[in-house]
């Protein structure tokens, strides 16, 4: 069972993952119902579940969830549309990489949250500002990761394509892209997870809707149960989108 890199059967993986969640919630119940932690600082699981039910049935929380999902996927898609072609070009052609790489390497270290005051000044507090935060937080990372994947194409495949008469564009389309596509898809799946972090940052400032806004509103009410439910909601949606992305990747690249 503990042999390095030995595959684990699907049923065992599901069982082990389920056991962890059971232990997590059991520990949470123990420290809250047992009075180890003051309810002011951490509400119990039952209260958190009941307040979550109230959010959906009485306060139209589903609308906040929908708005946040739109922002995440909107910003992520914009970043992917820009980053993937640029990353492919940088990975394939070293002159393009030499032109863009210094700036992109510099920009990827700039925290997206630091741009929020400027983005509010430039775009206001509407959807453009929030989409821009997610775009800035994602685009530079994707560019460099895609460039590295495409640039790692085996040299002998490129030379074989040249021998068979392919030109530069043919090598990119028929050798580099097909070989890199599965890894690019996995990179996008990982970056989608990062986008959830950026959307909450965007919704903490100048927002009147969304899951992040609800969490901040709960903080003002000192309702830790509501805050935890909002965080769990993000986790559940993120996990569902991750499984969906993984399933699509497996279908496209079996």
C-alpha positions, -999 to 999 in steps of 0.1 A, spaced: 0 0 0 29 24 7 51 15 -23 63 46 -41 42 55 -72 21 23 -69 -14 31 -83 -43 30 -59 -76 13 -71 -104 38 -77 -125 23 -50 -97 26 -24 -91 62 -34 -128 71 -29 -128 53 5 -97 70 18 -109 104 7 -142 98 24 -126 86 56 -106 119 58 -138 140 55 -155 119 81 -125 123 105 -124 161 98 -161 166 106 -158 143 136 -130 164 150 -149 196 143 -180 182 161 -158 171 190 -142 205 197 -175 225 192 -202 202 208 -177 194 235 -172 230 244 -135 230 238 -138 261 215 -161 290 223 -190 292 198 -182 328 192 -150 316 174 -162 284 158 -198 273 153 -207 236 154 -214 216 122 -252 215 128 -255 252 132 -234 258 100 -256 234 80 -288 250 93 -276 286 86 -266 274 51 -300 260 45 -315 294 56 -292 313 32 -305 293 3 -342 292 13 -346 327 28 -318 350 15 -315 338 -21 -279 327 -17 -281 308 -50 -279 342 -68 -246 351 -50 -233 316 -59 -242 322 -96 -226 356 -97 -194 343 -82 -193 313 -106 -198 337 -135 -169 359 -124 -146 330 -119 -152 314 -153 -154 348 -170 -120 359 -158 -105 325 -163 -117 322 -199 -104 357 -207 -70 348 -193 -69 315 -212 -78 331 -245 -49 355 -241 -24 332 -223 -25 300 -243 -18 314 -278 10 336 -263 24 308 -243 25 285 -274 42 312 -294 68 317 -267 74 280 -263 78 275 -300 98 305 -310 127 316 -289 128 351 -303 92 357 -291 101 342 -257 131 365 -254 108 395 -261 80 387 -237 96 365 -210 113 392 -189 82 413 -185 59 383 -179 83 369 -153 83 403 -136 45 406 -138 37 372 -124 51 382 -90 28 412 -87 -1 403 -64 -35 407 -81 -49 421 -49 -25 451 -51 -42 462 -84 -77 464 -68 -74 502 -59 -63 510 -94 -89 488 -110 -116 504 -90 -103 538 -102 -101 527 -138 -132 504 -140 -153 512 -111 -167 486 -87 -187 466 -113 -180 433 -130 -152 446 -151 -131 453 -120 -137 418 -106 -130 400 -139 -98 421 -143 -85 409 -109 -90 372 -119 -75 379 -153 -44 396 -138 -40 368 -112 -42 340 -138 -29 352 -172 9 356 -165 11 322 -147 -6 304 -176 16 320 -202 48 308 -186 35 273 -178 22 268 -214 55 282 -228 75 257 -207 53 228 -218 55 236 -255 92 244 -252 98 210 -238 88 192 -270 113 164 -278 139 178 -303 140 145 -323 103 149 -331 109 184 -345 139 172 -365 119 143 -379 92 166 -390 117 189 -407 131 158 -425 96 149 -437 92 184 -452 72 203 -425 76 240 -422 76 261 -390 39 265 -388 34 228 -396 57 218 -368 38 239 -343 4 226 -355 13 189 -360 40 182 -335 42 208 -307 4 214 -301 -7 178 -302 21 167 -279 15 196 -254 -23 197 -254 -29 172 -225 -5 191 -203 -19 224 -213 -53 212 -203 -41 200 -169 -24 234 -164 -57 252 -171 -74 229 -146 -49 239 -119 -52 276 -127 -90 274 -125 -85 266 -88 -64 297 -83 -91 318 -99 -114 310 -70 -88 326 -47 -87 357 -68 -125 361 -70 -129 361 -33 -102 388 -30 -121 408 -56 -154 404 -38 -140 415 -5 -137 451 -17 -164 471 -34 -189 443 -39 -225 440 -31 -230 404 -42 -212 371 -44 -199 346 -19 -170 368 -9 -194 396 -1 -215 372 20 -184 361 40 -175 397 47 -210 405 57 -209 375 81 -177 388 96 -194 420 106 -221 399 123 -195 377 140 -213 347 125 -185 321 121 -210 295 110 -221 316 80 -185 324 71 -176 287 72 -206 278 51 -195 303 25 -160 289 25 -173 253 22 -196 264 -7 -165 276 -26 -148 243 -19 -177 222 -31 -181 242 -63 -144 242 -69 -142 205 -64 -171 199 -88 -156 221 -114 -122 203 -110 -139 169 -115 -157 182 -145 -125 196 -160 -106 163 -153 -134 143 -169 -134 165 -200 -96 162 -202 -98 124 -200 -123 123 -228 -103 146 -250 -69 130 -242 -76 94 -231 
